[in-house]
Amino acid sequence: MKNKKIFITDNEWFETGALKNPLSTLDCELEEYYPELFSVNYDTKLLATSPPTKNEEDFYMYNGYREQYGTYDLSALDDRIQETGAKNILLNGFTQELFEYIVPLIKDTVEIIYFFKCPKIANLSVLSQFSNLKCVHIFYNNSLTELWDMKDNTKLKVISFTHITKLSSIEELKHSFVKYVHIDSADNYGRTKPALFEVPELEEMPHIRYLSINFTRCKIKKSR
């Protein structure tokens, strides 16, 4: 696999920045239903970022964190995952190709996965292989158009998506074990996008106990 990204896997860097303890979702209802999935201690945090541009390097306040903590060596991802066991994992800046590269390393261990600003991930079908998956968080994705086949994710309780704009179907929820669903198109200023999907009736999703949808002209909040 050809690589043009810089990888940061060193926990020392994550402990000094905004990703030290990232908020999984802006939906505080999750804290009431599943507090352990709202505030998560991620044992594995992986950042994929582009090399600095010349303009960035010439900026007087340039932060050389990529040079200090980063590497172009793809095996750094393998090493970090093997070191931690990857039970709760946060991915930042990952592309579809990079995500699929690490899937064989994490699919049997991951319980919580957080796609934080991974807008180039457009297909999550491989999540159907994650036998221990309990929770999927997404913050900011404008490529994902559909969910995945969830019928084999028997432990999956929560999907919590914030600032997601291109979903065109959520029909897979009918055949899932998911209990808590939060799908929100709002950006940092609270602006929403029109919904591109039809929302199934709650009766068609027998396991769901909480459903929150926030799109332009499609605002739903139901619980049972």
Secondary structure, 3 states (H helix, E strand, C coil): CCCCCEEECCHHHHCCCCCCCCCCCCCCHHHHHCHHHHCCCCCEEEEEECCCCHHHHHCCCCCCHHHHHCECCCHHHHHHHHHHCCCEEEEECCCHHHHHHHHHHHCCCCCEEEEECCCCCCCCHHHHHCCCCCEEEEEEECCCCECCCCCCCCCCCEEEEEEECCCCECHHHHHCCCCEEEEECCCCCCCCCECCCCCCCHHHCCCCCEEEEEEECEEEEEEC
